[in-house]
Amino acid sequence: MVVDSHQHFIEYNPEEYGWISDDMAILKQDSLPDQLAAASAPVGIEATVAVEARQSLKETDWLLDIAGRTPLVAGVVGWVDLRDRQLDRTLDRYLNLPLLKGVRHVVHDEADPDFLLREDFGRGIAMLSRFGLTYDILIFSRHLPQTLRFVHNFPDQLFVIDHIAKPRIRDGEFREWRDKLRPIARCENVFCKLSGMVTEARPKGWVPREFRPYIETVIDLFGPDRVMFGSDWPVCTLEAPYQEIYGIVEAVVAELSPTERDRILGDTAAAFYKLSAR
């Protein structure tokens, strides 16, 4: 399958999507399955993973409802309160809903730079493998040192780093990001998404070649078996349409072997999230 490992749905209202600021006007509208299908079909996307955009159980339930009636959506990365002492009861509720593949927390918006290392958060992470759930790591590049300690604490948990850890591409951050990412990539339970890069570049001033060293570095550090394409649609439309986002990654992976290309553009995500065609 050709898989988009990272997209969102938005049913816009300002109260529930407070993170959509005035300079993100293009996102102040509904972005739902019909729009996703129209955007992704031209590049041959066969399955997607819908990722939470609101930190609530309501969001998780809504995404699962969409996935249940939308064959294109093969899995959901939702949100649960990993610090809740009754977390096991919440996870029990989702145990018989196989379209829930993983969970995520917006760590990069937490005031505590060591949030990943909190004891209560770690207690929740320790439960996920028992329920067969993955965890998406959403951080800024400055959180990479804490992330290394975090993933070492849970060697049996499957992790994937969203948006290549959001290096400051607009500022030319590269070597420091690469050097801090390298030891994390040595952990075989950690994967990485080629996603979210355009919104870290110079607004309306980037060119596709700027992303090549980042893409090549991720592939070199993690290997094609642990790298997956993600569009970050519709957030990516702040900077470029879906086809252009896909083309940035595809242009680089087209130079690899067919097997390596297939893994990055779909097979790795399908294996990581245990997706199947519907």
C-alpha positions, 0 to 999 in steps of 0.5 A: 500500500501507499500510505499517508501515515499522518493526516488530520481531520478538522470540523472547525470551530474556534473554541475547540481548535484554539491552536489555529491562529489568525495567520492560519486562515486556510485551516478555519474550515472543515477538512473532512474525508471527502476533501482528503480523498480529493487531495490524496487520490492524484498521488495514489494514496491507498490508506491513511492514519488519522492523527488527533488534533484536539486533546480529548476523548471526544476527538478520539471517538470522533476519529474512530467513527470517521475511520469506521465509515471511511475505507481510506482511513485505515487507522487512528492515533488518538488521545488519552490522558496518559497521566490518569490513574484510571487509564487502564479503564479508558484503554479497556474501553478501546480494547475491541476497537482495532482501528485505534492504533496508537496515541499521541500527546502534544508534548511540545506545547507543555511548559515543562521541558522534561514533560516526557520524563514525568513519572505520571506520564511514564506510568501511562506509557508503560501501559500502552504495549499491553494494549497493543498501542504505539506512541507518536512523539510530538516534540521540537528539536530542543526536546531531543535530549529528553526524548533519548532518555524517554525512549531508553526507559521503554525499550519494548514500546513502539515509538514514532517521531512526528515531523522529524522532531521539528528542526528549525529549518527556517534558521538552518538548524541541521548539524545539532538536530542530526547529532541529537537524533543519531543516538535515538535512531540507534534504538530499534523501537523508534521510527520516524515520520517524514512529515511536517517539514514545510511548516518549519521552513521559511514561510512561503520562501522555501524551495524543495531542495532545502528538505533533501538533506533532512530527508536523506539524514533520516533515511540514513539514520533510521533506515527505510524499515523505520521511516514513513511518509506523512503529509500532515494534511491539512496543516501542510496546506499552509505552505503547499498542496498535498501533491507537492508535499508528497513530491518532495519526499517522493523525489528523494526516495525515487533514487532508492531501490524499489523495495526501499521506496515502497517501505518509506511510502507505505510498507513501514507505516503499514507494519508499524500501525498494523494496517490492512486494506479495507 
